[in-house]
C-alpha cells in the first residue's frame, strides 16, 4: 500500500512538473511571437521611410541634372 501512495505522489509531481513546463514553453513561444511581430512592424516602417527618402534623393538628383543641362 505504501508503494502505491509513493507512486501516486510521484505521478502527481510529474503531472505538475509537466504542466509547469508546458506553461513556460507557451509563455516563451508567445514572447518570441511578439518579438517577431515587433521586428516585422519595424521592418515595414523602416522600408517605408527608406523608400520615401530614396524618392526625395532621386527627385533632387533629377533637378540637379536638369540644372546642369541648362
C-alpha angles and dihedrals in degrees: 000000000000090000091055091051092049090048091048092050091047090050091051090049091052093047091051091047091050091049091051092049092050090050091050092048091049091050091048091048091050091049091051091048089052090050091050091050090050090051091048092051092046092050093049092049093045093050090050090052092047091049093052090045092052091049091054091047091050092049091050092048091049089051091050092050091050090050091051091051092053 
